[in-house]
Amino acid sequence: MYSMYDVDNRYDGFAADSSLEQRISFIRRVYGHLLGAMLLFIASAALFVNTPAIYQPLFSLLSLRWGPLLLIGGFMAASAVAQSMAYNRTSRGTQYFGLGLYAVLEALIFTPLLLYVQLRQGADVIMQAGTVTLIIFGGLSAVVMLTRSDFSFLRNFLWLGSLAAFAVIIVSMFTGGGITGSLLFMSAMVVLFSGWILYDTSNILHHYDTDQYVAAALKLFSSVATLFWWVLRLMSSRD
């Protein structure tokens, strides 16, 4: 059992206010857990796209009129539970379970897209999209780490952009519009979630306590996974 003010006997305060040694340790833990979540996502996705008992029901659900909305709603609800667990400050085990659950849920929601791209264009496109995503993520992370700038001013712009994008996606589901599949929209989403990575990385450094490395890893993983979704969609749209 962990106390809110004494977790593993480490300094309980913002990473930005801690000593250099504590800050480096915090960053290493965050990115170590982020790597673990990514590996779990890759392993789960590989299993799901090769298991008909998993992907067939997903495709059946997506073929229904309300299927996509139900899938998104279910994912959002389950994700909220996983994130709540990852932010639990009284049990480290609960935090780890929340992070792992979220990684598996992301793999599940990615399964139809990954299988479609793999069958239509081959696994190479998925690998290329993953590489591009990591390059973008690495570059943006380096900007924050090297400059130590606080990008919290982006928060309202990012939320407004995300709400607008979500509204467009929902309307597109009911109208059959192709705007969400346009190069302009997908490119805009890549830019939007690149902005989220800047904001999240900055927020973790300036506004997270040093004991919140599991929650920080989940936050980064969420943004990286969403960026990968739109990079993959953009790259797979090429003829």
NORQUIQUI-V126317 format. One record per helix or strand. SS is the DSSP state (h for helix, s for strand). FROM is the first residue (numbers start at 1). LEN is the number of residues. If there is no record, write none. Layout:
SS|FROM|LEN + SS|FROM|LEN
//
This chain:
s|3|1 + s|6|1 + s|14|1 + h|15|3 + h|20|30 + h|52|11 + h|67|20 + h|92|30 + h|123|25 + h|152|24 + h|179|3 + h|183|25 + s|209|1 + h|213|24
//
